[in-house]
Amino acid sequence: MENRLPKPLILLLSIFCIILLFFIINTDYTYADSFEKTKKPLTIVEKKLIKDGFNRTYIKELYKRKNVYFDPVGVSLFFRHNETKLNYNQFKSKKSIKKARQYIIRHKKALNSAEKKFGVDKSVITAIILVETRLGTYTGDRLIINTLSSMASVSDPETRKNLWKKYADSSNSKEKFDKWSKRKSKWAYSELKGLLVFAKRENIDPANIFGSYAGAMGICQFMPTNAVRLSKDGNKDGTIDLFNHDDAIYSIANYLKKSGWHAKIDKEKAFKVIYSYNHSNYYVNIILEISEILKK
């Protein structure tokens, strides 16, 4: 006599096998396992921050938060970014220039004050805000602490290896990726520390600041270390908020002045100063062109 399993049990086993097969097909075990061994790549960053003097309890609690996590997609976006592929010419359109002129009128007081105090043309400040964040209307949608922490974590060889496996780019080599990762991880860690210092100084939640794929924040798109050193309180309210237009305007003006801008600056020197803001010849040329248009 045959021993047969009950039909309901057979059905349940069949469903279980289908579900198990689905997970097997859709899981990259090499990638998942590797991160499972260290719990999460950001553990390395946490330890380093604590070792460098940040409060242990504060750091532990910060990285326990649900919205703070390793963001491999952000790292991949950063690696693939190519400034030359951006369309900066769009900011010279009639529509963009019209909006920039309206911005100058709307923020006349802050722009005139910054121009007088720092010696930086309001047309240049406005051109930078136009190109950086579309006059403050788009400041980025990536959580900066995740961006910088994730980039900093690629100093770990295992994390770096798994990232390459997951996001290998046929247009780039593994050797190039490794070289880029080692260099950028150091830079990102420095910026991460800057973010924490700036957030503490201005009493801001660092896990609630959104910005660009590279970790730049605010209307002026300052990296955190620049925010610590060069941001200014434009509206004189006692705090610095780079998502506030007055503060952003003053901060840009101060940045350019500290980089060598002065009232009678020539075009060659102006090029070098703006290049310090964004290391792209294409970017600098567009800023100068827009500035000249706005002066007319």
C-alpha positions as CSV (number, residue, x, y, z in Angstrom):
1,M,0.0,0.0,0.0
2,E,1.4,3.4,-1.0
3,N,2.0,6.1,1.6
4,R,0.7,9.3,0.0
5,L,1.0,12.8,1.4
6,P,-2.3,14.6,2.0
7,K,-3.3,16.9,-0.9
8,P,-3.3,20.1,1.3
9,L,0.3,19.3,2.4
10,I,1.4,18.7,-1.2
11,L,-0.2,22.1,-2.2
12,L,1.6,23.9,0.6
13,L,5.0,22.3,-0.3
14,S,4.5,23.3,-3.9
15,I,3.8,26.9,-3.0
16,F,6.9,26.9,-0.7
17,C,9.1,25.6,-3.5
18,I,7.8,28.2,-6.0
19,I,8.5,31.0,-3.4
20,L,12.0,29.6,-2.7
21,L,12.8,29.3,-6.4
22,F,11.7,33.0,-6.8
23,F,14.2,34.1,-4.2
24,I,17.0,32.0,-5.5
25,I,16.5,33.5,-9.0
26,N,16.3,37.1,-7.7
27,T,19.1,37.1,-5.2
28,D,22.7,37.9,-5.9
29,Y,24.2,35.7,-3.2
30,T,27.8,36.8,-3.8
31,Y,26.8,40.4,-3.1
32,A,24.4,39.7,-0.3
33,D,26.7,37.3,1.5
34,S,29.6,39.6,1.4
35,F,27.7,42.5,3.0
36,E,26.1,40.1,5.5
37,K,29.6,39.3,6.9
38,T,30.2,42.8,8.1
39,K,26.4,43.4,8.8
40,K,26.6,46.6,6.7
41,P,29.5,48.5,5.1
42,L,28.8,51.7,7.2
43,T,30.0,49.9,10.3
44,I,33.6,50.7,9.1
45,V,32.6,54.4,8.9
46,E,31.0,54.5,12.3
47,K,34.1,53.1,13.9
48,K,36.3,55.6,12.2
49,L,34.2,58.5,13.2
50,I,34.2,57.4,16.9
51,K,38.0,56.9,16.7
52,D,38.3,60.4,15.3
53,G,36.6,61.9,18.3
54,F,32.9,62.0,17.5
55,N,30.6,61.1,20.4
56,R,30.1,57.3,20.4
57,T,26.5,57.3,21.6
58,Y,25.6,60.0,19.0
59,I,27.2,58.2,16.1
60,K,25.7,54.8,17.1
61,E,22.2,56.3,17.4
62,L,22.6,58.2,14.1
63,Y,23.6,55.1,12.1
64,K,20.8,53.0,13.8
65,R,18.2,55.2,12.2
66,K,16.1,53.6,9.5
67,N,16.7,56.2,6.9
68,V,20.5,56.0,7.3
69,Y,21.9,53.2,5.2
70,F,24.5,52.1,2.6
71,D,23.5,53.5,-0.8
72,P,25.4,51.7,-3.6
73,V,23.2,53.3,-6.3
74,G,24.5,56.7,-5.2
75,V,28.1,55.6,-5.4
76,S,27.4,54.3,-8.9
77,L,25.8,57.5,-10.0
78,F,28.8,59.5,-8.8
79,F,31.3,57.2,-10.6
80,R,29.4,57.5,-13.9
81,H,28.9,61.2,-13.7
82,N,30.4,63.1,-16.7
83,E,30.4,66.9,-16.5
84,T,30.9,67.2,-20.3
85,K,27.6,65.5,-21.0
86,L,25.6,68.1,-19.1
87,N,23.6,70.6,-21.1
88,Y,24.5,73.9,-19.5
89,N,23.4,75.8,-22.6
90,Q,19.8,75.3,-21.5
91,F,20.4,78.0,-18.9
92,K,21.0,80.6,-21.6
93,S,17.5,80.2,-23.0
94,K,15.1,83.1,-23.0
95,K,12.9,81.5,-20.4
96,S,15.9,80.8,-18.0
97,I,17.3,84.3,-18.4
98,K,13.8,85.8,-17.8
99,K,13.6,83.8,-14.5
100,A,17.1,84.9,-13.5
101,R,16.1,88.6,-14.0
102,Q,13.0,88.1,-11.9
103,Y,15.2,86.5,-9.2
104,I,17.5,89.5,-9.2
105,I,14.4,91.8,-8.6
106,R,12.9,89.4,-6.0
107,H,16.2,89.2,-4.0
108,K,17.4,92.7,-4.8
109,K,18.2,93.5,-1.1
110,A,20.4,90.5,-0.4
111,L,22.1,90.6,-3.8
112,N,22.9,94.3,-3.5
113,S,24.1,93.9,0.1
114,A,26.4,91.0,-0.9
115,E,27.8,92.9,-3.9
116,K,28.6,95.8,-1.6
117,K,30.1,93.8,1.2
118,F,32.1,91.2,-0.8
119,G,32.7,93.0,-4.1
120,V,31.1,90.2,-6.1
121,D,28.8,91.0,-9.0
122,K,25.2,90.1,-8.3
123,S,24.9,88.8,-11.9
124,V,27.6,86.2,-11.2
125,I,25.9,85.2,-7.9
126,T,22.6,84.8,-9.7
127,A,24.2,82.9,-12.6
128,I,25.7,80.4,-10.2
129,I,22.4,79.9,-8.4
130,L,20.6,79.5,-11.8
131,V,23.0,76.8,-13.0
132,E,23.5,75.0,-9.6
133,T,19.8,74.7,-8.5
134,R,17.6,76.4,-11.1
135,L,17.4,79.4,-8.8
136,G,16.8,77.3,-5.7
137,T,14.0,75.2,-7.1
138,Y,15.9,71.9,-7.2
139,T,18.5,71.3,-4.5
140,G,18.8,67.5,-4.8
141,D,16.9,64.5,-3.5
142,R,19.6,62.2,-2.1
143,L,20.2,62.0,1.7
144,I,23.7,63.5,2.1
145,I,24.7,61.4,5.0
146,N,24.0,58.3,3.0
147,T,25.9,59.6,0.0
148,L,29.0,60.5,1.9
149,S,29.0,57.6,4.3
150,S,28.6,55.1,1.4
151,M,31.4,56.8,-0.6
152,A,33.6,56.7,2.5
153,S,32.9,53.0,3.0
154,V,34.4,52.0,-0.3
155,S,37.8,52.4,1.3
156,D,37.1,48.8,2.4
157,P,38.4,46.4,-0.3
158,E,35.5,43.9,0.2
159,T,32.9,46.7,-0.2
160,R,34.7,48.0,-3.3
161,K,34.8,44.5,-4.8
162,N,31.1,43.9,-4.3
163,L,30.2,47.2,-5.7
164,W,32.1,46.5,-8.9
165,K,30.4,43.1,-9.2
166,K,27.0,44.7,-8.9
167,Y,27.6,47.9,-10.9
168,A,30.4,47.1,-13.3
169,D,30.5,49.6,-16.1
170,S,31.6,48.4,-19.5
171,S,32.9,51.9,-20.3
172,N,35.3,51.8,-17.4
173,S,37.9,49.3,-16.1
174,K,38.1,47.7,-12.7
175,E,41.5,49.4,-12.3
176,K,40.0,52.8,-12.9
177,F,37.2,52.1,-10.5
178,D,39.6,51.0,-7.7
179,K,41.8,54.1,-8.2
180,W,38.8,56.4,-8.2
181,S,37.2,54.7,-5.2
182,K,40.4,55.0,-3.0
183,R,40.7,58.7,-3.8
184,K,37.0,59.5,-3.4
185,S,36.6,57.5,-0.2
186,K,39.1,59.8,1.5
187,W,37.5,62.9,0.2
188,A,34.0,61.6,1.1
189,Y,35.1,60.8,4.7
190,S,36.4,64.3,5.1
191,E,33.2,65.8,3.8
192,L,31.2,63.5,6.1
193,K,33.0,64.9,9.1
194,G,32.3,68.3,7.7
195,L,28.6,67.5,7.5
196,L,28.5,66.4,11.1
197,V,30.4,69.5,12.3
198,F,28.2,71.8,10.3
199,A,25.0,70.1,11.4
200,K,26.0,70.3,15.1
201,R,27.1,74.0,14.8
202,E,23.8,75.0,13.2
203,N,21.6,72.6,15.2
204,I,20.5,70.7,12.1
205,D,19.6,67.0,11.9
206,P,22.3,65.5,9.7
207,A,19.9,62.7,8.8
208,N,17.5,65.1,7.3
209,I,19.6,67.1,4.8
210,F,19.1,66.3,1.1
211,G,21.4,67.3,-1.7
212,S,23.1,66.2,-4.9
213,Y,24.6,62.9,-6.0
214,A,27.9,64.2,-4.7
215,G,26.8,65.4,-1.3
216,A,26.5,69.1,-2.2
217,M,23.7,70.9,-0.3
218,G,21.5,74.0,-0.4
219,I,20.7,76.6,-2.9
220,C,24.4,77.3,-3.4
221,Q,25.3,73.6,-3.5
222,F,28.2,73.8,-1.0
223,M,30.0,70.7,0.0
224,P,30.0,70.4,3.8
225,T,33.6,71.4,4.4
226,N,32.9,74.6,2.5
227,A,29.8,75.1,4.5
228,V,31.8,74.9,7.7
229,R,34.5,77.4,6.4
230,L,32.7,79.8,4.1
231,S,28.9,79.9,4.7
232,K,27.5,83.1,5.9
233,D,24.4,84.3,7.7
234,G,22.8,86.6,5.1
235,N,19.5,87.4,6.8
236,K,21.2,88.0,10.2
237,D,18.9,85.6,12.1
238,G,21.8,84.0,14.0
239,T,21.9,80.8,12.1
240,I,23.1,79.6,8.7
241,D,20.6,77.9,6.5
242,L,21.9,77.1,3.0
243,F,18.4,76.5,1.8
244,N,17.6,80.1,2.6
245,H,18.2,82.5,-0.3
246,D,19.8,85.3,1.7
247,D,22.2,82.9,3.4
248,A,23.0,81.2,0.1
249,I,23.7,84.5,-1.7
250,Y,26.0,85.7,1.1
251,S,27.8,82.4,1.2
252,I,28.5,82.3,-2.6
253,A,29.8,85.9,-2.4
254,N,32.0,85.0,0.5
255,Y,33.3,81.9,-1.2
256,L,34.2,83.9,-4.4
257,K,35.8,86.7,-2.4
258,K,37.9,84.2,-0.4
259,S,39.0,82.6,-3.7
260,G,40.3,85.9,-5.0
261,W,37.3,87.8,-6.4
262,H,37.4,91.6,-6.2
263,A,35.4,94.5,-7.6
264,K,37.8,95.2,-10.5
265,I,38.7,91.6,-11.4
266,D,39.6,90.9,-15.0
267,K,38.1,88.1,-17.0
268,E,41.1,85.8,-16.7
269,K,41.2,86.0,-13.0
270,A,37.4,85.7,-12.8
271,F,37.7,82.4,-14.7
272,K,40.1,81.0,-12.2
273,V,38.0,82.0,-9.2
274,I,34.8,80.5,-10.6
275,Y,36.8,77.4,-11.6
276,S,37.5,76.9,-7.9
277,Y,33.7,76.7,-7.3
278,N,33.3,74.0,-9.9
279,H,36.3,72.4,-11.7
280,S,34.8,72.5,-15.2
281,N,35.8,74.9,-18.0
282,Y,32.4,74.3,-19.5
283,Y,30.7,75.4,-16.3
284,V,32.9,78.5,-15.9
285,N,32.3,79.7,-19.4
286,I,28.5,79.4,-19.0
287,I,28.5,81.3,-15.7
288,L,30.5,84.1,-17.3
289,E,28.3,84.2,-20.4
290,I,25.1,84.3,-18.3
291,S,26.5,87.0,-16.1
292,E,27.2,89.2,-19.1
293,I,23.7,88.6,-20.4
294,L,22.2,89.6,-17.0
295,K,24.2,92.8,-17.0
296,K,22.5,94.1,-20.2
